[in-house]
Amino acid sequence: MGHSKYKNINLFECKFLGKGHNGIVYLLPDNKVIKICYVMKDFHSEAYILKRVKGNKYFPRIYEVGGNYMIRDYVDGITLKSYIKKNGLSRKLTLEIIELLKEFKKLKFKKIDVRCKDVYVQPNGKLMVIDPQKFYSKERDFPRHLSKGLYKLDVLDDFLCILKYEEPSLYKKWAYKIRRYVMTLELENKLDEDD
C-alpha cells in the first residue's frame, strides 16, 4: 500500500463484509471499505469505471487504487433481490430503477444493464451500484440481467407495466427484447425439467 494512510491496517481487526468471485471486502475503521481483488482484469475494469463516474450518486466514490486493492465508500443497505423478496416491487422503486438505467445512458455506458445482486437499496431508498463491470466495453442496449432477476422474483410484468406508463419510449425499445429473452429462459427451464 506504499504511502497510503491504510498501510498499517490489520485486516484481522476489520469487519469482514463479503466475498465474491472477484474479491473480498472488509469495512475499514473510517467507514470506507477495502476490496482485495483476485481477477486483475475485472479489478482494473471496476477501478476504471469508478474513477470515470466519480461523484455520481449511483456509485461509491473511490479513494485509492493499489496493486490488487481499492479503497471506496461503504455502501449500506441490502441487495435489490433481497429488498424485493422482503418488500415487493413498488412503483417508487421501479421509478428509481428506471432512473438508474437512464443514468447509465447519460454516462455513455455501452451496457445498459446491471444484475440485481449488484444494486443496493440503501436505508434512504436510494440505489447504489457495486461491482460495476464492462459498462464501457460490453454492448447491451436493454436490461437483460436485470430482467432475468426481476423475472425470477416474479415482478417483471409489474416493472414492464410501470415502464410502459412512465417511459413509453424506453418500453418500446426494450419490451420486445426483454420478452424474447424471457422466452428463452422459459424454454431452457422447460428443457431442464424434461431431462
N, C-alpha and C positions, 0 to 999 in steps of 0.2 A: 504494500500500500504506500510505499515511498514516503512523501512528506504529508500524507493525509492525516487529518485530525483523528481518523479512525484506526490508525496503525496499531495502537495498543489495546484495541478492543478484544476482549476474550469472548469468543462466541459461545463458550460454555456458560457464560453468565447472561447471555441474551436469550430472549424468549423465542423458541422455535415456532415459526408460523406455518410452514408447509414445505412440501417437496413435490416437484412436478417432473415432467420428462426432460426439462431443460435446466433445472436448478433447484436450489434450496434457499429458503428465505428466513431471515431472523429479524426480530424487532430490536433496534438499537436503543440505547438509553434516551436519546433525544427525539424519540418517536418517529424516526426515519427507519427504513429497512435496508438491509444489505442482502442482495441477491447474488449468490455464487453460482455461476453457470457451468454446465458440463459441455454443451454443444456450442462451440465457438461461433459457428455461422449464425445460429439463432440469436446468440448473445449480441453479436455485432449488429444484426438486423434490429433487434429490440432497442439497443442503445441509440442507434441512428434515428429511429422513429421518435423515441422520447426526446432526443435533442432537437429534432426538427419541429416538434409540436409543443416545445417548451412554453409553458404559460397557458396552454389550452385547458379549459375547465374539465374536460373529459379524460385527461391523462395525468398521472402523477408526475410531479416535477423531478427531474434527475439532477443530482448534485455532483456526482463524481463517478468516473468510469476508470477502472484499472484492468490489469491483465485479464481476469475472468470474473470480475465482480462489478456491481454497480450499487451506488447508494441513491435511493429515491424516496419520495414521500411514502408514508404508510397509508394504505387505503383501508379504511374501516368499512364494515358492512358485511353483507352476505352476497353470494353469487346470485345472478339473475335467476338461475334454475331453482335454487333453494328458496328464494323470495317468492317466486310464482307458485311453487309447491305449497308454501305456507299461506300465502295471501291471495293467490289467483292473479289474473292479469287485468288490472283496472284500466279504464280509459286514460287516466292520468299517466300511468306507467307506459302505456302504449305510445302516448304522445312523446314521452321522454325518449323512448327507443327510436321513434321516427326522427326526432331532432338529432339524436346521436348519429344516425345514418346520414342525415343531411349534412351534418358537420364533417363527416368523412369526405363527402364530395367537395366541400369548401376547402378542406385541407389538401385537395388534389390527390387523394388516395386512389390507387387503381383498383383496390379491393374494397368494395362497399359491403362488407360482411364482417361478422365477429361471432365467436362462439359464446353461448350462454354462460359458460364457466369462466369466461374472461371479462365479463361485465359484472361489476359490483354495484349493488343498490346500497347507497350509504344511508346512515340513520336519518339524514335530512331528505331522503327520497331522490337525491341526485344520482346520476350514473357516473361510473368511472371505469375505464378500460385498463386492465392489467395485461401483461404479457403480449403486447402488440407484435404481430408477426406479419411480414410480407405485404403490408399495406401499400408500399410504393412499388413493389415488384410483381405481385400476382394480380392478373386481370380477373376481376369478377364484378359484374355490373348489377348484381342483385344479392340480397342477403341469404345466401344458401344455407350456411351453417346455422345462422340464427333461425331460419325457417325450420330446419331439422329439429333444433332444440324445442322450439315452440310447438311443433307437431307432436313430438314425444310427450310434451306436457299437456297435450290436448287443448291448446289455446290458439293454435294457428288461425283457425277460422275467425276467432274474435279479433285477432290482430289485423287480419285482412279486411274485415268489416269496417273497423275504425280507420284503417289506412285508406280505404275506398272513399269514405265520407270526408276525411280531413285532408287527404292529399291525393286527389283523383289522378293527377299526372304520374305520381310515383306508383300508384296502384296499377295504372295502365302499363307502365314499364315493367313492373315486377310480377304481377299476379300470374300471368301465363307461365313464366319461368319457374316460379315457386310451385305452382300446381303440377307442372310437368315433373319437377324434381321430386315432389311428394309421391307422385305416382310410381316413380322408380323405387322409392323407399318401400312403398306398399307391396310392389311386385317382389322385391328382394325378401321382405318378411314372409310373403306367401310361399316363395320358393323354399325358404328355410323351414317353414312349417311342414312342407310336403316331403322333406328329406327324412 
